[in-house]
Amino acid sequence: MSFNFKRRLPIPMEIREGMPLSYAMTERKVHFDRVVSDVMKGASDKLLVVIGPCSADREDAVLEYATTRHPQDLPWLHD
């Protein structure tokens, strides 16, 4: 199988170099990463919901997807 590339996509390092974050945004990202990490480790009682932009255009589709995949993890949807 061969591919014909129209243009090369930049790697993450090149994007960061071309569009560096301000100090304030860097601090915000560090805080956000810590909050997400705490949720994933179980150190926070917050709920982390990750939804891709393609699947999040309609609320009913998002809720259907979430409830058909892991309804036991989302008891608050059924209240």
N, C-alpha and C positions, 0 to 999 in steps of 0.2 A: 504494500500500500504506500502511496506517495502523496504528499501534500504540496500544494502551491500556496505559499504564504503571500498575502498582499502587503503585509507590513509586520514587522517584528514588534511584539508587545513588550513593554518595559518590565523588568523584574522589580520586585518590591523595593530593593535598595535604590534603584534608579528613581523611582517615584519619590521616595523619601528625600533623596538628594535634590530633586527638582522642585519639590514643594515641601520644604521643611516646616514643621510645626512651630508655632510661637511658644514661648515659655509657658504662657497660660494654658494653651491647648495641650502641651506636654504634661503639665501637672494634672489637667483634667483626665487625660488618658490613663495616667498612672493610677489615679483614684478609681476610675471606671474598671480598670483591669483588676484592682484589688477587690472591688465589690463583686465582680463576676467570679473571681477565684473563691471568695468566701461562700458564695451561693453553691458553687460546684463542689466544694469541700464539705458542705453541710454546716458551715460555721455561721450561716445567715438563714433566717426564716423567709427571706424574700423568694419570689418565684421568678425564675429566668425563662423567658419565652423568646426563642429564636425563630424568626420567620423570614423566609427569603422574599425579596421584592416581587417575584413572579406569583407567589401564592398569597400575597397579602393585599391584593387589589379589591377583594370583596370580603367583608367581615363574615358573611355566612359560609363562604368557602373555607376560610381560615378555621372557623369553629368546627365545621364538619371534618376537616382534616385532623384537627387536634383530638376530637372526640372519637374518631374511628381508629386512631393510632394508639392512644394511651388514655382511654377514658378514666381508668382508675387513678391516674396521676392528676386529674383535674376535677376534683369533687365540687369545687366552687362553680363550675359550669352548670351543674345540675340542681343548684339550690333554687 
